[in-house]
Amino acid sequence: MTHSEGQVRVHRPARGFVTPLTVISIGVLVMMALAAVQTEGAVFSQSILSALTPLIGVMILAAAGQALVIGTGGIDLSVPAAITVTGIILTTYTDGDSSKLATAIIIVLIAVIAMGLVNGILVEVFGLNSLVVTLAVGLLAIGLGRLYRGKLLSVVGVPEPLVAFSGSNVAGVSFLLLASIALAGLATFFVWLTVPGRRLVASSASAAAGSLVGLRATAYRISAYAVAGVLYGIAGIMLSGLLTTPDLAIGEPYLLAPIVAVVLGGAVLTGGRVSFVATLLGAVFVSLLNLNLAVAGFTGGMPALVQGLVLALGLTLVFLLRDKRLLSRMFSRRTEGEGALQGSFH
């Protein structure tokens, strides 16, 4: 037997093409095609786009904030609370008065930054579990918000300028979505091409390693929670403008969905660099998935159930795509097994 005869051909998966970014891009195209089929093409009409694209923009903002936290190895469960508190402040403080809108927005930003700092300090300085901390801080924030809101005797909407700005679009495509896309581009530039961005990534991947090389790792990781809070606040401001009369349930849809979007974008829950472009596509996927479920008539707990399944599948897929050696072993065993089976028939 010659050396060439003794060699075993092993099929190895393509490297470089099958990545989380390519997979989620294909997933978005599939969701778009499914939506087009279900709505008979109406999903691309200006009326539906003007209602759908701003909600996608809000999801992108929430997912981008969650991506910053997941990049540190944590998970932020205070997202719904930050959005809900934003709605409470905008309605209660302004009482529909446009002259108070600017001050209300400043108060919102102070509140969500405070939430982020408390989360970051408790997690990074005191070493508490991020799930427990962010959930507790979120519940505390909602409780304080309810006390501030009091008992409203009538339905109060947000000021009209915010409603007009949130609903503005060009050819049906929301300015909010366009701004969110630009934000993803800027965030990608910051993380990959700036010194503070690379330091944030290094600190997020390993606080201990970052400290050993002279980085203020803890401060960078806390800042990730604070910036995430700002993104949640902006998402809440825009969502309040879209809904005009935000209620206490405004933030509920954003508990699991941003996490799913980030995971589908290829992030690992142990921390490290995240792709904001892939996270953007993950947010688009989740939004289109919710649309398809709604068009198909699935309501109640079905969207949450499907999102949970997608999260589990996404985590598995990300693990397999990142561990190319495991994929190679799986394909190698399959190829060897097929060869042995074919040999048994000769």
Steps between C-alpha positions, in 0.01 A plus 500: 500500500645833399487811709234652274287185526519508879376855523145556614305781341341707772236760423570811696255787533589819319686742717442871475162488324278323753504761775233638733477809276429300185257271681295785650506681163343194338253478787389860445445432128292194588288700746449773238394247240260335745349837592459585131320171437272532802403859423497449123770765461323759714786498750696718259224756465563847637225472761636180656862611472420823683359295790756218499833674444488728808433195718801332341702811584392479865596132510842581354564760772397259777708219348805726464482584869461135590799419276722731706402320819530151351843604377604524866369151569178620665133511403279803565145424613425864584427594138118485536520709818717767336254531211197502732649764731577711195134493400393586855728805515400628157129484574496598867753784491384660176127432536485558125675838524751537215698766687601238759618240249869593498521495880315169510750345257790619720332345806452176306868486404607567860268224623617233252868590550447465876343158444795396285757623751328319787489182293864534399631579848311215667612252235858612438608642838306275737507194276126432512319297235388718209166322458402554862631855518341631180168334578498649851602846378231484233230410753618779730491750213148399399386527863641851529347587165157386614531711814597802292219438254233467768140439400428662168136600467522533121706368212804722445698500178852613420552847345406532134852591374629165625213318328576679172874436524462130587266445205703691241611296199613517140309282252367302795844426649527646848771754579539308824600186311746695286649659813527158665688364199737797513548437873594137432759620251645751745509241777684259272754771413542582871558138606734404219694814414531716813724454800220536760291248303778242494562559868132444571510172308818390681348590836174326413669178393687470830500756778798334669708492181408860423610614845830314466590697186416831665143555384233639729296193421237545770429859393465396136263218590286728717488753217356229274197474732461879509514539120257209468264691729518801268407282203205352691389851589513617138308189397240578766469862388443401138260219593300736721468738206383217275236381747403859601348373830756256647372278781671296770539202266693691233831329580382139538577390142864600548597253771604205284495634144822713523688204650384281212611765251849523651545122516386461140763759415768256614577633850610258769360541848843472659596844367732644238461689175150529357398585145258792494423440132406138573304617806310742276411212269400292801262777608353514149456120508319508835274784387407320178447178694253678728327646193467158338358350818249783532391468136462123547268566795731391782454721806530469876800298613584356158748777400689458828506122452637533148758757613615260771542222244686733265728605788585136580565419135701819458725420796561150361575631152738769627686240706537270199606778264761628744639153576607404148698204632182349644324547168793336321487199734124468444538504122802267519309240699207522262725455198685207657171340599363532147821349361483203736133443413573509128793255550274248671297462180804418284 
